[in-house]
Amino acid sequence: MTILAVIIVIALFVAIFIKMSNIKESVDDLSRNDLYEIKKMVRELNEKAATRKDAKDIWDAIQDLSAKGVTTVVTGTPPQEEPKAEPAVTETMVAEAPVMHEEEITPPVTEEIIPEETEPEAAEIATEVTEVPQPVAEEVAEQEETIETEAESAPAYAAFTTERPFARMLGQTTPQPSGNSYDDRSFVEKLLSANTLSKIGIVTFVLGIAFFVKYAIDQDWINEIGRVGIGILTGAIIIGIAHKLKSKYHLFSSILVGGGISVLYITVTLAFQEYELFGQTPAFIMLIAITIFSVVLSLLYDRKELAIFSLLGGFASPLMVTTGAGNYIVLFSYILILNTGMLVLAFRKGWKVIGMIAYPLTLIFYAVWLLSGFKDEYRGAALFASLFFVQFYLLALIEHAREGSKITAFQAIIILSNNLLYYLALIYIFDDMYQIRGIITIGLAIINAVVLGIMYRRSNIDRNLLYMLIGVVMTFVSLAIPVQMNGHVITMFWAAETVILLWLWQKSRIQVFLAGFGIICGLVVVSYMMDIPHHYSLYADNPVNIIFNRIFVTGIVVLAACLINIFLLRKENDNSDSNISRISTALKYAALLLIYLIPFMELYYQLEFRVETEIYSSLFTPLAMATYTIVFIAILNVVFWKRSFHPKAVYGLLLAAAAGYTLLYPYFTTELRFDIYGSAEPDYSPAYFMVHLLSLPAIAVITTYLAQRARKLFPDKFTTLCWVLCILSFVTLSFEADHVAIMLFGRNGTYDHVLYDMHTFGYPILWGLMALILMVWGLKSKEVVLRKISLIAFGIIIVKFYALDIWQMSVAGRIISFVVLGAILLTVSFLQQKIKVLMKDDSEADENDNQE
């Protein structure tokens, strides 16, 4: 297949040579055809153009109108015979026109319309029009005005035609035949201009050559050396043809040169890889020679495309002759020399695309070797990494200094990525030498600082480049100390650096400090998230100290830096920059999150490591975490009770927290309660269950806030919110009543009995008291919805009491339930009667006031 491909390529390029001859013949035919068309257009133009005789007839007609009495304004002379030195084109156009002699030319006539002020004098000259109708007179006047206007600016050919002669000759198309008539000559010319026969002939010839070469190889007429010779000869012929066509077909010739060079590359590669006619070194030298020859041709042709092709061929040469056991010193030396030559060429010619191609290709070659072939070549790897770093750093800086304009995206990408990749390469090379990481980082900071100092002295350097270099220097300085330390120290160092950068920005207003502040803040977040699983590992042999441990202290330092930055940003005017307000808001949310997470993670880790060690399933830790969360929300609500920025959003979050507490918290408490009071061998002591009592004040604060803000924030949804809050309160207090009853009376043998008694006569009493509170609250605040909820609750209590509970109670329980529930119902009835009297008195007082 390879041999067939080479044969086809050779045949194609031979066909190109033949094609060029056909193109030349076609061009000649086209020239002859175009000359015929031009002559035909000139002949038609002669037939349509006005002659001098026509112009004289028009002039005589105008004179006749004037003689008949039409007042005219004509200034000019009749057309005269042109001198004998008339241009050739004009002679051709009027060759058939009759010659006008001087005695035939009418003398100049000038008639003017006299203004109205001199109308009596004009009467002696002007002739009255008696027989010419008014429309005809107006039409003639318009024609005369047009003649006068055009006569002032008309070109020389205006007397013969209204179109420019050459515009007509070039723009007029040959009229198509109509009906069944057809021009045989036009069909032949069209066929020749389309080169239909040439294309068919080229395809036929190429296929014939390809079949012949394939047959010759199959019959062993052409051996390996002959095939290589044919390839080299074909490439040379193509380049020779391109050189011959260089003056007339510049672009096409450069494309042919690229094809010829590619044939040479492929031929040498096949001679080495497939036929093994020579060794690796001669093949590599030949490819280098081809690359140099290609570069010379790119200079000779002054074509960027050839330079790009030469660069790609230069990078492909090592791959073409590789055997899998190459010498990295030879490879990188070759790439270094290739880059130097091509970049110098690109700099002199202004071909930026050369650098855009050379940079990623160099990175790919070096990265592949470093990740797959590097072993212990520390010096060589570091040396070539440094040389490539300097080479492309100089490319970006020199290019920017030469242009003297704003820094381009390509220059910025080279500077930033070059520094980053060089730093990562050195860290990878010297991975075993942990102690020199700081030296590498400081070294890169010094290099960029020197570059910054040099560029700062030049007046034509873009300030954005200087800011970028400042950011690079600051980044490496920020990394110098942390890379020699543990992760948590790096996090604390960066957190402190954010404060310094923000303070420097406020003092200098240099935007690079603010940009560095944002970058370091992101690094702090990433570093802290990496530290948490490393230090709070549940699989460690020994637990960390309580509170006084590395990760807790790191969190406190990060929180302190965040709070200090918030304090510094308070000095900024809110209207100064929208970005500052967004940064301040983000820092506030980050601070709140840290205030919650730092104790949460410490508490969770210590409980899991110190309390749940010998217990199969953790029951206390989820309860403790839920209690901590609801208490934190309540404290936050109290602190920001009157300073909430988005009250509706805060209300929604608090309502969700209350609903989550009601749905999830009872599950945690009942599981732990049963383990302590219901099992024969409890894993926890009753003190652990007491922790849940801390959540009661918290949920009470949250519920109170929700109840007080419901009508103000959501007046249209007030009834729904009242129902939701009442249901949540009934459920929460019912579960808490079970907890209290078990804590007071429940033991291993009485656990179920206590719960049964509580559900039977305890719930009616509890719900009755809650309904009474709702009634009193509704009467006091005049909220009808609260009274409705209270009455519905009493209805549910009465149905439950008489339908279920009364038949299952003991005598003592029945007595207590009847007495308490009856007292509650009487109290509610009394309050209802009282409110009716008050409302009646108020209405009578209002009527009396209205009568007065």
N, C-alpha and C positions, 0 to 999 in steps of 0.2 A: 504493500500500500504506500509506503514511503517513497519507493522508486517511482511508482505511478504518479504520485503527487509532484515529485521533482520534474518528471517528464511533462506533465501538464503545465507547470509553471514556465518551463523553458519554451514550450510551444506557444503559450500565451504571449510571452515577451517577443518572440519572433513574429507573431501575428501583429503585435503593436507596431513593429517596424514597417510591415507591409501596409498596415492601416494608415500610417503617416503618409506614405506615398499616395494612397487613395484620397486622403484628406487634401493633399496638395492639388491633385487633379480636380477634385470637387471644387476647391476654391477657385481654380482657373475657370472651370465651367460656370461657376456662380458669377465670376467677374464678367464673363462674356454675356451671360444671361441678363445680368443687371444693366450692362451697357445697352443691350437691345431694348430693355424696358425703358431706359432713360430716353433713348432716341425716339421711341414711340410716344412717350409723354410729351416731348418737345414738339413733335409733329402735330399732336392733338392740340397742344397749347397754341401753336401757330394758327390753327384753323379757328380757334375760339377767340383769339385776342383781337382787339380792335386795331385797324390799320390807321395810318395818317389820313387816308381818304375819309374813313368813318369819322374821325375827329373833326375834319373840315366840314363835313355834312352837318354834324351837330352844331358847329359854330354858325353856319349859315342859317340854320333853323332858328337859333336864338336871335340873329340879326333880323330875320323876317318878323318875328314877334315884336321886336322893338319898332320896326317900321310900321306895323299895324297900329301902334299907339299904346302898347303895354309899357308902363313905366318900369324900367329895369335898373338894377344896380349891378353892373358887371365891370370888374376891374381886372385887366390882364390883357394878354395878347393871344392871338390864335396860334395854334401849333405851327412851328417852323421846321424846316428841314434840318436834321441833325448834322453836325460836322462829319467829315469823312473819317475822323479818328474815333468813331463810335466803337464801344466794346464789341467783342466777337459775339457774345450771347445775344445782344440786341440786334446785331445784323442778322443773326440766324432767325430771330423771332419775326422780323419785319422784312425778310428777304423778298417776299412776294408782294409787298405793298407798293403802290405806285408812288413815284417821286413827285414832290410838289415843288414847283419853281417859285421864285420870289414874286414874279408878277401875278401869280395866282393868289397870293396871300392877302387877305383883307387887312387894311391898317387897323391899329388898335382903336377900340371904341370904349369910351368911359362915360357912363351916364349915372347921375346921382339923383336921389330923391331930396328935394329941397325941404328944409324944416318948415313948420307951419308959420313961423314968424315972417319968413320971406316968401310967402305963398304968392303974392302978386308978381314978383320977379320970375318965379318959376313958371308962371302961366305962359311966358313967352317961349319956353323950351318944351315943356311937357305937352303931350298930345292927349286930348280927351279920348277915352275909350267909350264908344257908343254901341258897338256891336258885340263885344265880347261879354258873355254872361259872367256873373259874379263868381260862381264856383270855379270857372275856368281861370279867371284872373287870380284867384287865391292859390290855385294849384301851380300856376306858372310862377307866382311870387315865391312859393315855397321851394320850387325847383331852382330858382335863381339864387335864393339865399343859400341853398345847399351847395351850389356851384361856387359861390363866393367863399364859403367856409372851407371847402375842400381845396380850393385853388391855392389858399395860403400855405397849407401844410402838406400838400400832396407830394409824394415822391416822384421820381423821374418816369417811372413806368405807369403812372396813374392814367395817362392819356390812352393807354393801350389795353389795360385790364385792371380790374379792381382787386386782384389777388397778386401776391408776390410770386414772381416766376418760379423761384427755387422752391418755395413752399408748395406750389402746385406740383412741381416736378417730383418732389420727395414725398408728398403726402397723398398724391392721387394713386389709387389702385387701378389695376387693369380691369376693365369691366368684364363681368362674367357673361358668357354666351347665354342667350335665352332660347327656350324651345328645345328642339332636338339638335340644334347646331352645336358642334364641339370642336375646339381648337386642338389639333393633334400636337402642335408644337408646345402648347402650354402643358399638356399632359406629360410629354417627355421631360420638359424642364422641371416640372414638379417631382417627377420620379427621380431625376438626378439630384435635385436639392435635398430630397429625403434620404439619399444614399442607401436606398433599399437594396440594390444589387450589391453594393459594397459590404453591407452588413452580412448578407447571406454568404457572400464569398469568403469573408473573414472567418465566420463560424465554420464553414466547410473546410477551409484550409487548416484551421487550428485542430479540428478533429482528425483530419488526415495526418498531420504531423504527430499528434499524440498517439494515434494507432501505430504509426510507423516506429516511433521510438520505443513504445511498449513491445512491439514485435521484435525489434532489434535486441532488446534486453532479454526477452524470453529465449531468443535463439543464441544468446551469448555472443552476439556480435560486438557488444559494448561491455567491457569489463569495468571493475570498480574505478580504476584510474581514469578510464575514459569518461565515466559518469561524472567524476569530480571535475575533470577537465571541461566537459560540456557545461557544467554549472558555472565554473569560473568564467569561461568564455561567454556564456549567456549574460552573466552579470556585467562583464566588461562591455559587451555590445550594447546593452541597455543604457549603461552610463554614457557610452560614446554617442548614441542616438540623442540622449538628453542634452549632451553638451552641444551637439550640432543644432538642436532646436532652441538653445538657450536664449538667443537674441530675439526671436519672434514669439516664442511660447514659454514665457518665464515660469509661470506657475506649473504648467504641465510638465516642463522639463525637470523641475524640482521633484515632482511626484515620481517621475521615471527614475531619477537618481535614487530616491528612497527605495523603490522596487529593486533596482540593481544592487544596492548595498545589502538589502535583505536576502537576495539570492546568494551573495557572497557569504553572509553569515550562515545561512542554512547549509551551503555547500561545505564549508569548513567543519561545521558541527557534524554533518553526516560522515565526512571523511574520518573524523576522530571517533565518533560514537559507534557508527555502524560498520565501517570498513576497516578501522584501525590502521590507516595508512601512515600515521605519524603519532608521536607521543603527546602527552598533555602539554608540556612546555612549548613545543613548536606550535601546537594548535592555539594556545593562549597568546603567544606572540603574534600569530597571524590575525587573531581577532582584535588585538590591540592595534595592529597596523591598519586594519579595516576601519576601526573607530577613529583613528587619527586622520585617515583619508576622508572619512565622512565629515569630520570637523572642518577640514580644509575646504571641502566642497561647500559646506554651509557658509563659510566666509566668502568663497568665490561667488556663490549665487546670492548671498545676502538673504538667506531664507531661514526664518525661525523654525519652520517645520523640519528642515534637515538637521538643525541643531538638536531638536527634541528627539528625532529618530536616532541621532548619534548617541545621545545620552542613554536612551533606552537600550540601544545595542550594547553600549559599554557596560551597563549593569547586567545585561543578559549574558554577556560573554563568560563570566565565571560559572554560571549555571550550565552553559553549553558544554564546557570541558571538565565539569566536576566528576570526580570518581568516588566521592564520599569520604575521602581521607585528605582533605585539603589543609593547607597551612594558613592559619588565620592571619599571620603577620603579612604574608604575601597578599592575601585577599584584601585586608583593610588598607594596606599600603597602596594597592591598585585603586581602591575606591577613593582614598584620600587624594591621590594624584588626579584621578578622573574628575572629582568634584572641583578641585582647584582650577583645572583647565577650563571646565565648562562654566564655572561661576565667573571666572575672569572674562570669558567670552560673553556671558550674559550681561556682565557689568558694562562692558564696552559697547555692546549693541543695544542695551536697554531691554533685554528679553527676560522679564521677571519670571516667566513661566518655567524657565530652566531651574531656578532655585526652588520653585514650588514642587517640581517633580523630584529633584535631587534630594531634598530634605526627607520626605517620607520614605523614599527608597533606602537611603542610608540608615534610617532608624530601623527599618524592617530587617536589613541584613545584620545589623549589630545586635538587635534584640533576639533574633532567632539563634544566633551563635551564643549569646550570653545565657539564654535560658536552656539551650540544649547541648552546647559543646564546651561550655566553660567548666573547668575543673579547679586548677590552682594557679592559673596564669594571672596572678594579681597585677603584676607590673604592666604586662602587655595590655590587659583589659582596661586598666585605669588610664594608660597612656593613650590608647586610641579613643577612648571615651572623651578624654580631655581635648584631643586634637579635633574631633568632630564637633565638640561643644564650642571651641574657639572659632572654628571655621564658619559655622552657621551664625554664631553670635556676631561675628564681624560682618557677615553678609547683611544681616538686618540693620546693623548700625550704619555701615557705609552707605547702604541704599537709602536710608532715611536722611543721612547727612548730605548726600548728593542731591536729593530731590528738594530738601528744605521745606517740605509741606507738612501736613498733619500725618501722624503715624497711621499707617494702613493696618487693616486687620491681619494681613499676612505677617507683617513685621511684629505686631503684638503677639501673635500666636507663636512665632519662632522664639521670641525672647522668653515668654512664659513657659511654653512647653519644653524648650531647650534646658532651662534651669531646672525644671521639675524632673525631667527624665534623666538628666545628668546626675542629679542628686540621688534619685532612686537607684540608678545604675551603680554608683559608688557605694551606697548602703548595701546593695545586694552583693557586690564584689567583696566587700570587707565585712560580711555578715558575722563572721567568727571573731572579728576584732571589735568587740562592743565598745571598747574604751576610746576609739578614734571617731566615733560618730559625731561627737561635739566638734571635733577639729574640722571634719568635713563640712559641717554646717556653717561654722564660723568662716571657713575659707571661702565658701560660696558667697556669704554675706560681704566679705571684704572685696571679692572680685566685682560684684555688682556695685559696691560703694565706689570703687575706683572708676568704673564705667560712668556712674552717676556724676562724679566730680569732673570727668573729662567732658561729658556732654553738657554739663551745666555751664561751662565757660563759653560754649558756642551760642551765638545769638539766633541762629536759624533752626533751633531744635524745638520741637513741639513740647509744650508744657505737659501734655498728657503722657508723653514718654518719660519725662522726669518723674511725674507722679507714680507711674507704673514701676519705675526702678526703685523709688522710695518704698513702695509697697513690697517689692521683692526683697529688698534689704531688711525691712522690718519683719517680714515673714521668717527669713532665715535666722535673724537674731532671736525671734520668739521661739524658734525650734532648738536653738543651740543648747540651752540648759535642760529643757525637758527630755531631749533624746538620751541624755545620760542618766535619767532618773526613772522611777517607776511611774505607772500610769496615773495614779491619784495625784502625784506631785505635779505632773504635767497639767492636769485639770486645774489645780489650784493656781499654778503659774499663769495659765491663760486667763483664768477668771480675774486675777489681779491686773493682767495686761489690758483687759477690756476697760477697766477704770482709767488706766493711764492714757490709753488711746482716746477715750472720750474727753478726758480733761485736756489733752493736747489739741484736740479739734476745737474745743470751746475757746482756747486761748489763741490759736493761730488761724482758725477757719480754713485750714487746708483740707480739702475733701478726701484726700488719700487717707487721712487719719480716721475719718468717719467710715470709709470703705473698709479699712483694716479692722475697725471696731466690729462691723457686721460680720466679717470673715472669722475673726477670733471668737465671736459669740457662737457662731455655728460650730467651730471646733470644740468649744467648751461643752456644748450639748452632746456632740458625738462622743467625746472623751468620757464624759460623766456616764453616759449610757453604757459604754464599754466597761467602766469600772464597777458598776453595780453588780452584774452577775459574777464578776471575778472575785469580789470581796464578800458578797453576801451568798456564798456558795453553801448549800445545805449538805454537800457531800464532803466537806472538809473534816479533817480529824478533830480539830479543836475549834470551838466557837470563838468569835471575836469578842472583845470586851464590850460590856454594856455601855453605850453612848460614847465612851472614849475609845473609839476605834477609827481607823483610817477613812473608811468610806463615809461615816457619819460626819466626821470633821470636814471632809472634802465637800459634802453637801452644804454644811454650814458656811464654808468659805464661798462657795458658788452663790448661795443665797445672799450673803453679805455683799458680794460684788454686784449682784442684781439690784439690791436695795440702794446701794450707793449710786449706781448709774441712774436709777429713778430719781434720786435726790438731785443729781447734777442736771438732769433734763428738766426739772421743774424751773430752772432759771431761764429756760428758753421761752420765747414768746410763742404762744400757741399758733399765731398767724404767720410766723416766720417761714415755716416749711412744713408741708404736709407729711413728709417722710419722718420728721422728728416726732410728730404726734403719733404716727403709727409705731415707731420704735418704742416710744414711751408706753403705749398701750400694750404692746407685745411683752415688754419687760414686766409690766404689772401682772399680766396673766401668768407669766413664767414664775414670778415671785409667789403668787398664790398657789400655783401647782407645787412648787418646791416646799412651801410651808406645809402642805398636806402630805406630800410623798416622803419627805425625809423622816418624820416620826413614824409614818405608816410602815415603811420598809424596815426600819429598826425594830419596831414592835413585832412585826410579823416574823422576822428572822429570829429574834430572841425567844419568842413563844414556841416556834417550831423546834428550836434547838434545845431549849431548856425545860419546856413544859410537856410537849408532846413526844418525848423521846421513847417512852415505853408503852405508848398507847397505839393500838392498831389503826384506829381512825381518829382524826382530829375533829373534836367537837367544840372545844373552847376557842380555838383560834378564829374560826369564822365568826363566832359570836362577838369576840373581842374586836375584830376588825370592823364589823358592822356597827358596833357601839361607838368605836372611835370615829367612824365616818359620819354618823348622825350627830354626834356631839360637835364635830368640827363644823358641820354645816350650820348648826344652831349658833355656835359662837360667831361664825362669819356673818350670820344674819343679824346678830345683835350689834356687831361692830359696824356694819354698813347698813343699819336699819333705815337711816334717813339719807344715805348717800349712794343709793343704787343708781347706776347710770342708765340701765335699761330695765325699768320696773316690771314690765310685762314679761320679759324674758326671765328675769329673776323669779317672778311669781310662778311661771311654768316649771322652772327647775325645782323650786321648793315643793310644788304640788307633786311632781314626779318623785321627789325624795320621800315625801310622806306616803305616797302610794306604794313605793318600793319597800318602805319600812313595814307597812301594814301587811304586805303580801309575803315578804321574805323573812323578816325578823322573827315572826312566830315559829317558823320552821327551825331556825337555829336554837331558839330557847326551849322549845318542846323536846328536841332531841337531847339536849344537855340535861333538861329537867328530868326526863325519864331515866337517864343514866345515873343521876345522883339520887333521886327519890323513889324510883320505880324498880331498879334492878337490885338483885341480891348482893352483887359485888360491884359497887360503883368504882369507876376509875377517877372520878373527881370528887373533891370535897364541896360542901354546900357554899363555901366562900366564892368559888368560881361562878356559881349561878347568880350571886349577888351583883355581879358586874352589870348585868342587864338593867338594873335599876337606874344606872346613870343615863340610860337613853330616855327615861320618862320625862325629865325636865326638858330635854332637848326637843323631843317630839311635841311637847306642850308649847314651847316657844314657837316652833314652826307652824303649828296649827293656829295659834293665836294670830300670828302675822298674816296667814292666809285668810282668816276670818275677817280681820280688820280691813284688809285691802281689797276684798272681793268686790264690793259695790263700787268702790272708787275706780278700780282699774277695768272691771268688766261689768258694767251696769246691765247690759243685755243678757249676760249669762249668769246673773247673780243667783237665780233660783237653782240652776243646775249645780253651781259650785256649793251652795248650801247643802244640797242633798249629798254631794260627794263627800264633803267634809264631815257631815253627820254620820254617814255610813262608815267612813274610815275611823272615826272616833269610837263608834259603838263596837266595831270589830277589835280595835286595839285594846280598849278597856275590858272587853270580855275576856280576851286572852290573858291580860294582866291579872284579872280577878282569879282565873285558874291558877296562875303562878303564885299569887299571894296565899290562896287557900292551901296549895300543896306545901308551900314553905312553912305554913303555920301548923297544919294538921296532917300532912301527908307523910307516910312512911312506906316501907316495903309492902306491908300487908293492907294498908288503908288507902293506897294511891288511887285506885279506881273508884272506891266508895266516896272519897272526898270529891272527886271530879263529878260523880253522879249527883251528889247533893248540891254541888255548886250549879250545875246545869239545870237542876229541877227547881229549886226555890231561890238560889242566889241570883241567877240571871234576871228573873222578873223584878226582884227588888232593885238590882243595879240599873236595869233599863228604865224602871219607873223613876228612879232618882234623876237619871239623865234626861228623860222626857220632861220631868218637872223643871229642871234647869233650863231646858229649851223654851218651855212655856213662860217662865219668868223673864227670860232674856227677850223673848218675842214681845211680851207685854210691855216691858220697859223700853225697848227700842222701837216699838210699833212696827215690827217686821211680821207680816202676815205669814210668810213662808215658814218661819220658825215655829209659829203656833200650829200650822198645818202638820209639820213634821212631828211635833210633839203629840198631837192628837192621833196621828197614824201610828206612832210608836205605842201609845196607850192601847190602841185597838189591837195591835199585834200581841201585846203583853196579856190582855184580857183573854184573847182567843187561846193563846198558848197555856195560860194559867188554868182556865176552866176545861179546856179540851184534853190536855195532856198531864200537866203537872199535879193537879189536885188529886188525881187517882193514884199517884205513885208516891206521895209524900208520907212521911211519918206524922204522928199526931203533933209532935212538937214543931216540926217544920211547917205543918199545915197551919198551926195557930200563928206562928211568926209571920208567915207569908200573908195570911189574910189580914192581920192587923196592920202590917206595914203597908201593903198594897192598898188597903182601904183608906188609910190615912193619906196616902199620896193622892189617891183619886179625889178624896174630899177636898184636899187643899187645891187641887187643880180646878175643881168645880167652883170653889169659893173665889178663886182668882178670876175665873171667867165671868162670874156674876158681878164681881167688883168692877171689872173693866167695862162691862155693859153700862153700869150706873154712871161711871165716870164719863163714858162717851155720851150718854144721854144728857148729863148735866152740861157737858161742853157744847152739845148741839143746841140746848135751850138757851144757854148764855149767848151763843152766836145769834140766835133768832132775836133775842131781846136787843142786842146791839144793833141789829139791822133795823128793828122797828123804831128805835130812838133816832 
